[in-house]
């Protein structure tokens, strides 16, 4: 923290309320802006994409039950990726689907995140396939790994052969860059929704779309401007609900977590309930933070 105090650092408007001590599955980024100031962002950091989707689903469904139902409600996941990400049934016989998509303002850094997730996942394994070592060395070139690969190739080791993992339990540091977005935020949001709408799956009118916000530098004001530019885009979508989700941290089971939701399309009843909750808690902006 002493280093932070020497820098001109500001926290993003997308930022957790609670202290991060002993919190799990998060990553901190310090982004140097053009004016020399530093933006501090906290990201939900889950290595497995399927598990990330699951946690986002758990965060949504738990808050839905807490805020939109007067009595305790339980749920069952009826199916996974068949064809929607989740098909859910509540014990009040309500059934609906949940689909998760994502947006990012920096494709290069987004790809780097996925690569980091890949190598971190593999670093937990004592042995890996030879082709995985070759793949990771292409992503993160290393002279030591290259020498190991050459030795295996001299021995005519097959790509599927299982070998000792040379980066087992080792950390690899990476340096990212922030490129200017090639598309406006409103276009990115519209494209994410459109791609899901174009799927031939049935039951769109009974499906909730969660947009996972994985942008690096965009703030709440940027999103509010984009929402205004999109006008009635959300209301015209066949999905029954659309939410923008921003995750900060979470335990593996999704219970100890902090994240925020911005409602883009919800029912009239939900809108009234959220307004009552916001007024009661003195919330002036349109972000609803859940912990």
C-alpha positions as CSV (number, residue, x, y, z in Angstrom):
1,X,0.0,0.0,0.0
2,X,2.9,2.4,0.5
3,X,3.7,2.1,-3.2
4,X,0.1,2.9,-4.0
5,X,0.3,6.0,-1.9
6,X,3.1,7.4,-4.0
7,X,1.1,7.0,-7.2
8,X,-1.8,8.9,-8.4
9,X,-4.3,6.0,-8.3
10,X,-8.0,6.1,-8.6
11,X,-10.4,3.2,-8.1
12,X,-12.6,2.3,-11.0
13,X,-16.3,3.1,-10.6
14,X,-16.7,-0.7,-11.0
15,X,-15.0,-1.6,-7.7
16,X,-15.8,-3.8,-4.7
17,X,-17.1,-2.1,-1.5
18,X,-15.6,-4.7,0.9
19,X,-12.0,-5.1,1.8
20,X,-10.2,-7.7,-0.3
21,X,-8.3,-9.3,2.6
22,X,-8.9,-13.1,2.5
23,X,-11.0,-12.8,-0.6
24,X,-10.7,-15.5,-3.3
25,X,-10.5,-15.6,-7.1
26,X,-9.7,-12.0,-7.9
27,X,-7.0,-10.2,-9.9
28,X,-5.9,-6.7,-9.4
29,X,-4.9,-4.5,-12.4
30,X,-3.1,-1.1,-12.3
31,X,-3.7,0.5,-15.7
32,X,-1.5,3.5,-16.6
33,X,-3.6,6.0,-18.5
34,X,-2.4,8.6,-21.1
35,X,-2.3,11.4,-18.5
36,X,-0.1,9.4,-16.2
37,X,-2.8,8.6,-13.7
38,X,-3.3,5.0,-12.7
39,X,-6.7,3.2,-12.8
40,X,-7.1,0.4,-10.3
41,X,-9.5,-2.4,-11.3
42,X,-10.4,-5.6,-9.5
43,X,-11.6,-8.5,-11.7
44,X,-13.2,-11.8,-10.9
45,X,-10.5,-14.3,-11.9
46,X,-11.7,-17.8,-12.6
47,X,-9.5,-20.1,-14.7
48,X,-12.1,-22.5,-15.9
49,X,-14.6,-20.8,-18.4
50,X,-17.4,-23.3,-17.5
51,X,-16.9,-22.6,-13.8
52,X,-17.0,-18.9,-14.4
53,X,-20.3,-19.3,-16.1
54,X,-21.5,-21.4,-13.2
55,X,-20.5,-18.7,-10.6
56,X,-22.2,-16.0,-12.6
57,X,-25.3,-18.1,-12.8
58,X,-25.2,-18.7,-9.0
59,X,-24.7,-15.0,-8.3
60,X,-27.7,-14.2,-10.4
61,X,-30.1,-16.9,-9.2
62,X,-29.3,-16.3,-5.5
63,X,-30.0,-12.6,-5.8
64,X,-33.1,-13.2,-7.9
65,X,-34.5,-15.4,-5.2
66,X,-33.5,-13.0,-2.4
67,X,-35.0,-9.8,-4.0
68,X,-37.9,-11.0,-6.1
69,X,-39.5,-13.6,-4.0
70,X,-41.3,-13.1,-0.7
71,X,-40.6,-16.6,0.6
72,X,-37.7,-19.0,0.5
73,X,-37.3,-20.6,-2.9
74,X,-35.0,-23.5,-4.0
75,X,-34.0,-24.4,-7.5
76,X,-32.7,-27.3,-9.6
77,X,-30.5,-27.2,-12.7
78,X,-32.3,-29.3,-15.1
79,X,-29.7,-29.2,-17.9
80,X,-26.4,-27.6,-18.8
81,X,-25.5,-26.4,-22.3
82,X,-28.6,-28.1,-23.8
83,X,-28.9,-25.9,-25.6
84,X,-28.8,-22.9,-23.3
85,X,-26.1,-22.6,-20.6
86,X,-28.6,-23.4,-17.8
87,X,-32.2,-24.6,-17.6
88,X,-33.6,-24.0,-14.2
89,X,-36.7,-25.0,-12.3
90,X,-37.7,-23.4,-9.0
91,X,-39.7,-25.3,-6.4
92,X,-42.7,-23.0,-7.2
93,X,-42.7,-24.7,-10.7
94,X,-41.3,-21.6,-12.5
95,X,-38.9,-22.8,-15.2
96,X,-36.6,-20.6,-17.3
97,X,-33.2,-20.6,-19.1
98,X,-30.1,-18.6,-18.3
99,X,-27.5,-17.7,-21.0
100,X,-24.1,-16.1,-20.3
101,X,-22.1,-14.0,-22.8
102,X,-19.3,-11.5,-22.4
103,X,-17.9,-8.3,-23.8
104,X,-14.4,-6.8,-23.6
105,X,-12.9,-3.5,-24.8
106,X,-9.5,-4.9,-25.3
107,X,-9.3,-8.1,-27.4
108,X,-5.5,-8.4,-27.0
109,X,-5.6,-8.3,-23.2
110,X,-8.8,-10.4,-23.2
111,X,-6.8,-13.1,-25.1
112,X,-3.9,-12.7,-22.7
113,X,-6.3,-13.3,-19.8
114,X,-7.5,-16.5,-21.4
115,X,-3.8,-17.5,-22.0
116,X,-3.0,-16.8,-18.3
117,X,-5.9,-18.9,-17.3
118,X,-4.7,-21.7,-19.4
119,X,-1.1,-21.7,-18.1
120,X,-2.3,-21.3,-14.5
121,X,-4.6,-24.2,-14.8
122,X,-1.8,-26.3,-16.3
123,X,0.7,-25.3,-13.7
124,X,-1.3,-27.2,-11.1
125,X,-0.6,-30.5,-12.9
126,X,2.6,-32.5,-12.3
127,X,2.4,-34.0,-15.8
128,X,1.0,-32.7,-19.1
129,X,0.8,-33.8,-22.7
130,X,3.8,-32.8,-24.8
131,X,1.6,-30.8,-27.2
132,X,0.4,-28.7,-24.3
133,X,4.0,-27.7,-23.5
134,X,4.5,-26.8,-27.1
135,X,1.3,-24.7,-27.1
136,X,2.2,-22.8,-24.0
137,X,5.7,-22.1,-25.2
138,X,4.2,-20.5,-28.3
139,X,2.1,-18.3,-26.0
140,X,4.8,-17.5,-23.5
141,X,8.2,-18.2,-25.2
142,X,10.9,-19.4,-22.8
143,X,14.4,-20.5,-23.6
144,X,14.3,-23.2,-21.0
145,X,11.1,-24.7,-22.3
146,X,12.4,-24.4,-25.8
147,X,15.4,-26.5,-24.9
148,X,13.2,-29.1,-23.2
149,X,11.0,-29.3,-26.3
150,X,14.0,-29.8,-28.6
151,X,15.3,-32.6,-26.4
152,X,11.9,-34.4,-26.6
153,X,11.8,-33.9,-30.4
154,X,15.2,-35.4,-30.7
155,X,13.8,-38.4,-28.9
156,X,10.9,-38.5,-31.3
157,X,8.4,-38.0,-28.5
158,X,4.8,-38.0,-29.8
159,X,2.6,-35.0,-29.2
160,X,0.2,-37.0,-27.0
161,X,3.0,-38.3,-24.8
162,X,2.6,-37.4,-21.1
163,X,5.7,-35.7,-19.8
164,X,6.8,-34.1,-16.5
165,X,5.5,-30.5,-16.3
166,X,8.5,-28.1,-16.4
167,X,6.4,-25.2,-15.0
168,X,4.6,-27.1,-12.3
169,X,3.8,-24.9,-9.3
170,X,5.7,-22.0,-10.9
171,X,4.3,-18.5,-11.5
172,X,4.7,-16.7,-14.8
173,X,4.4,-12.9,-14.9
174,X,2.9,-11.1,-17.9
175,X,2.7,-7.5,-19.1
176,X,-0.5,-6.4,-20.9
177,X,-1.3,-3.5,-23.1
178,X,-4.4,-1.5,-23.5
179,X,-5.3,-0.8,-27.1
180,X,-8.0,1.7,-28.1
181,X,-11.3,-0.2,-28.7
182,X,-12.0,-0.8,-32.3
183,X,-15.8,-0.5,-31.8
184,X,-18.0,1.8,-29.7
185,X,-19.3,0.2,-26.4
186,X,-22.9,0.4,-27.7
187,X,-21.8,-1.6,-30.8
188,X,-20.1,-4.2,-28.6
189,X,-23.1,-4.6,-26.4
190,X,-25.5,-4.8,-29.4
191,X,-23.2,-7.4,-31.1
192,X,-23.1,-9.6,-27.9
193,X,-26.9,-9.6,-27.7
194,X,-27.4,-10.1,-31.5
195,X,-25.1,-13.2,-31.6
196,X,-27.3,-14.8,-29.0
197,X,-30.5,-13.8,-30.7
198,X,-29.3,-15.3,-34.0
199,X,-29.0,-18.7,-32.4
200,X,-31.6,-21.1,-33.6
201,X,-32.4,-22.3,-30.1
202,X,-36.0,-22.3,-29.0
203,X,-37.4,-20.6,-25.8
204,X,-35.6,-17.2,-26.2
205,X,-38.8,-15.6,-24.8
206,X,-38.1,-17.7,-21.6
207,X,-34.4,-17.0,-21.4
208,X,-32.4,-14.6,-19.3
209,X,-29.3,-13.1,-20.8
210,X,-26.3,-12.2,-18.5
211,X,-23.6,-10.0,-20.1
212,X,-20.3,-10.6,-18.4
213,X,-18.5,-7.3,-18.3
214,X,-14.8,-8.0,-18.9
215,X,-13.8,-4.5,-20.0
216,X,-10.6,-3.0,-18.6
217,X,-11.0,0.8,-18.7
218,X,-14.7,1.5,-19.3
219,X,-16.6,3.1,-16.4
220,X,-20.2,3.2,-15.3
221,X,-20.7,6.5,-17.1
222,X,-19.5,5.0,-20.3
223,X,-22.0,2.2,-20.0
224,X,-24.9,4.6,-19.2
225,X,-24.0,6.6,-22.3
226,X,-24.0,3.4,-24.4
227,X,-27.4,2.4,-23.0
228,X,-28.8,5.7,-24.1
229,X,-27.3,5.3,-27.6
230,X,-29.0,1.9,-27.8
231,X,-32.4,3.3,-27.0
232,X,-35.1,0.6,-27.0
233,X,-32.7,-2.1,-28.2
234,X,-33.1,-4.1,-25.0
235,X,-36.9,-3.9,-24.9
236,X,-37.0,-5.2,-28.5
237,X,-35.0,-8.3,-27.7
238,X,-36.9,-11.5,-27.3
239,X,-35.0,-12.3,-24.1
240,X,-37.2,-11.8,-21.0
241,X,-34.4,-10.3,-19.0
242,X,-31.0,-8.8,-19.8
243,X,-28.4,-7.8,-17.2
244,X,-24.9,-6.5,-17.2
245,X,-22.8,-8.4,-14.7
246,X,-19.5,-7.2,-13.3
247,X,-17.7,-9.7,-10.9
248,X,-15.0,-8.7,-8.4
249,X,-14.3,-11.8,-6.3
250,X,-16.0,-15.1,-5.3
251,X,-15.4,-18.3,-3.3
252,X,-15.5,-21.4,-5.5
253,X,-19.1,-22.2,-4.4
254,X,-20.2,-18.6,-5.1
255,X,-21.3,-17.8,-1.6
256,X,-18.6,-15.3,-0.4
257,X,-18.6,-13.0,-3.3
258,X,-19.1,-9.4,-4.5
259,X,-20.4,-8.3,-7.9
260,X,-22.7,-5.8,-9.4
261,X,-25.7,-6.0,-11.8
262,X,-27.1,-3.3,-14.0
263,X,-30.6,-4.2,-15.2
264,X,-31.0,-3.6,-19.0
265,X,-34.3,-5.3,-19.5
266,X,-36.5,-6.6,-16.6
267,X,-40.2,-7.0,-15.9
268,X,-42.3,-4.1,-14.6
269,X,-42.7,-5.9,-11.3
270,X,-39.0,-6.4,-10.9
271,X,-38.4,-2.7,-11.8
272,X,-40.8,-1.6,-9.0
273,X,-39.1,-3.9,-6.5
274,X,-35.6,-2.7,-7.4
275,X,-36.7,0.9,-7.1
276,X,-38.1,0.3,-3.6
277,X,-34.9,-1.4,-2.6
278,X,-32.8,1.4,-4.1
279,X,-34.8,4.1,-2.3
280,X,-34.7,2.2,1.0
281,X,-30.9,1.9,0.8
282,X,-30.2,5.4,-0.6
283,X,-28.8,4.1,-3.9
284,X,-28.8,6.9,-6.5
285,X,-27.0,5.3,-9.4
286,X,-28.3,2.3,-11.5
287,X,-25.7,-0.1,-10.2
288,X,-26.9,-2.7,-7.8
289,X,-24.0,-4.2,-5.8
290,X,-24.5,-7.6,-4.2
291,X,-22.4,-9.2,-1.6
